[in-house]
Amino acid sequence: MSPQRVVSSPEASCHIFTYKEGLLSSVAHDLKLVVENCSIQPASVPSAEPREPTIAAITATFDARSIRVVCAQRDGHDQPSALSADNRAEIERHIQRDVLHTDRFPEVRFVTTKVTGNTDFYDIVGELTLHGQRRTIATQVRKQADRWVCEVRLHQPDFGIKPFSAAFGTLRVKPELLVQLSLPLT
């Protein structure tokens, strides 16, 4: 991670994956979402190897109002033509209004409390503020090709979020979702 440099979208990417469940789940889709407006700022301290500073802290902000539907997924594979533009817009409205309440909670913020690791990976612990709730989360950031990548599984109810449901609860989004963050090595 490049020290003391703010990395923002589209250079940094944040994808969210939701998964369906319930009696009518066979007619529904898992979703791949993107946060179009995000910013990650690592701060470093000198290390024994001058060309490889140690990451001391990371602050990341995500505009919850900028979440957009990329596509539906089936069995982990993108299905770009499965949703119409109207379907995507309706899903985005539900995310904003009924799930994340972005009028009250427009920003998601992560601030590290502990960073350990080396030049290939970092174990990170920090405070995630989402939907007005703050929780401690831990993850590992790893080098993958020319990027730093991390994955975090979040349980929506831990943040006071009621997962979306429709058709009297016969179609639901699972409480767990996957967040993938990626940013360039340099």
Secondary structure, DSSP 8 states (H G I E B T S, - for coil): --TT--EETTTSEEEEEE-EESTTGGGS-EEEEEESSEEEEEEEE--SSTTS-EEEEEEEEEEGGGEEEEEEEETTEEETTSS-HHHHHHHHHHIIIIIS-TTT--EEEEEEEEEEE-SSEEEEEEEEEETTEEEEEEEEEEEETTEEEEEEEEEGGGGT----EEGGGTEEE-SEEEEEEEEE--
